[in-house]
Amino acid sequence: MTVPKNVWWFEVLLYASLVLDALSVAFQDRTPSPRMTESMIGVSTLLALGLLVLLFYFVWLAARRKKSWPRWALVAALALSLISLAQVIGERGMEFDTFVDTVSCVLTVLGLYLSFTGDAKDWFDA
C-alpha cells in the first residue's frame, strides 16, 4: 500500500506537532503553589499525556487505516488548542512555551490542510 504524498506529510507534520506538545508537557513548571497542589499537577500531567497518546492514535488511524473521522476529531482538538493558546497569549504574552505551542498549532494546521486536499481526498474516500 503506497501512502499518498499529502497523507504522508499530514502524518509527519502531526507527529512533529505532537512531539513538540509532549516536550512541552515534559518541561512544564511543576512547582506546587496554593493554587496548584502537587496532586493536581500530577493529575493534569497524566491527563495531558493520555490525551497525547489518544491524538497519536488518531493520526495513525487516519494515515494508516484510511479513517476519515479521526481527522475531524483532530480539527476539533485544534480548535480547542487555538482558543486556549489565544487566552494564554492574551494573559501572559508571547513567551518561549507559548511560542512552542504556536509552532505546534501551525504544524497541525498545515498537516490537517494537507489531509483534506490533493491526493489525500481519494485516500479517505476509498
C-alpha positions as CSV (number, residue, x, y, z in Angstrom):
1,M,0.0,0.0,0.0
2,T,1.5,3.3,-1.1
3,V,0.6,6.3,1.0
4,P,-0.2,9.4,-1.0
5,K,2.2,12.3,-0.6
6,N,-0.3,14.6,1.2
7,V,-1.2,11.9,3.7
8,W,2.5,11.2,4.3
9,W,3.1,14.9,5.0
10,F,-0.1,15.0,7.2
11,E,1.3,12.2,9.3
12,V,4.8,13.7,9.6
13,L,3.6,17.2,10.5
14,L,1.0,15.9,13.0
15,Y,3.6,13.6,14.7
16,A,6.1,16.5,14.8
17,S,3.4,18.7,16.4
18,L,2.6,16.0,19.0
19,V,6.3,15.5,19.8
20,L,6.5,19.3,20.5
21,D,3.5,19.0,22.7
22,A,5.0,16.1,24.6
23,L,8.2,18.0,25.1
24,S,6.1,21.0,26.3
25,V,4.4,18.8,28.9
26,A,7.8,17.2,29.9
27,F,9.3,20.6,30.6
28,Q,6.3,22.3,32.3
29,D,6.8,24.1,35.6
30,R,5.7,21.7,38.3
31,T,6.3,23.8,41.3
32,P,3.4,23.4,43.8
33,S,1.6,26.6,44.8
34,P,-1.5,27.4,46.9
35,R,-3.5,27.4,43.6
36,M,-2.0,24.2,42.2
37,T,-1.2,21.4,44.6
38,E,1.3,18.6,43.9
39,S,-1.5,16.1,43.3
40,M,-3.3,18.4,40.9
41,I,-0.1,18.9,39.0
42,G,0.3,15.1,38.8
43,V,-3.2,14.5,37.6
44,S,-3.0,17.3,35.0
45,T,0.3,15.8,33.6
46,L,-1.2,12.3,33.4
47,L,-4.3,13.7,31.6
48,A,-2.1,15.6,29.1
49,L,-0.1,12.5,28.4
50,G,-3.2,10.5,28.0
51,L,-4.6,13.0,25.5
52,L,-1.3,13.0,23.6
53,V,-1.5,9.2,23.3
54,L,-5.1,9.4,22.0
55,L,-4.1,12.0,19.4
56,F,-1.2,9.9,18.3
57,Y,-3.7,7.0,17.8
58,F,-6.0,9.3,15.8
59,V,-3.2,10.3,13.4
60,W,-2.3,6.6,13.0
61,L,-5.9,5.7,12.3
62,A,-6.2,8.4,9.7
63,A,-2.9,7.9,8.0
64,R,-2.6,4.1,8.1
65,R,-6.1,2.8,8.4
66,K,-7.8,5.4,6.0
67,K,-10.3,6.5,8.6
68,S,-11.8,9.9,8.0
69,W,-13.4,10.6,11.3
70,P,-10.1,11.0,13.3
71,R,-9.2,13.9,11.1
72,W,-12.4,15.7,12.2
73,A,-11.6,14.9,15.9
74,L,-8.1,16.4,15.3
75,V,-9.8,19.5,13.8
76,A,-11.9,19.8,16.9
77,A,-8.8,19.4,19.1
78,L,-7.0,22.0,17.1
79,A,-9.9,24.5,17.5
80,L,-9.8,24.0,21.3
81,S,-6.0,24.4,21.3
82,L,-6.2,27.7,19.3
83,I,-8.8,29.1,21.8
84,S,-6.6,28.1,24.7
85,L,-3.5,29.5,23.0
86,A,-5.2,32.8,22.3
87,Q,-6.2,33.0,26.0
88,V,-2.7,32.3,27.2
89,I,-1.1,34.8,24.9
90,G,-3.7,37.4,25.9
91,E,-2.8,36.8,29.6
92,R,1.0,36.3,29.5
93,G,2.0,37.4,26.1
94,M,4.4,35.5,23.9
95,E,6.9,33.5,26.0
96,F,9.0,30.5,25.0
97,D,6.4,27.9,25.9
98,T,3.6,29.8,24.0
99,F,6.0,30.1,21.0
100,V,6.4,26.3,21.1
101,D,2.7,25.9,21.3
102,T,2.2,28.3,18.4
103,V,4.6,26.3,16.3
104,S,2.8,23.1,17.2
105,C,-0.5,24.6,16.1
106,V,1.0,25.8,12.8
107,L,2.3,22.3,12.1
108,T,-1.1,20.9,12.9
109,V,-2.9,23.4,10.7
110,L,-0.6,22.6,7.8
111,G,-0.9,18.8,8.3
112,L,-4.7,18.9,8.5
113,Y,-4.9,21.1,5.5
114,L,-2.9,18.6,3.5
115,S,-5.1,15.8,4.8
116,F,-8.2,17.4,3.1
117,T,-6.6,18.4,-0.2
118,G,-4.8,16.9,-3.2
119,D,-4.2,13.2,-3.4
120,A,-5.4,12.7,0.2
121,K,-9.0,13.1,-0.8
122,D,-9.0,9.8,-2.6
123,W,-7.2,8.1,0.3
124,F,-10.1,8.8,2.7
125,D,-12.9,8.3,0.2
126,A,-11.8,4.7,-0.6
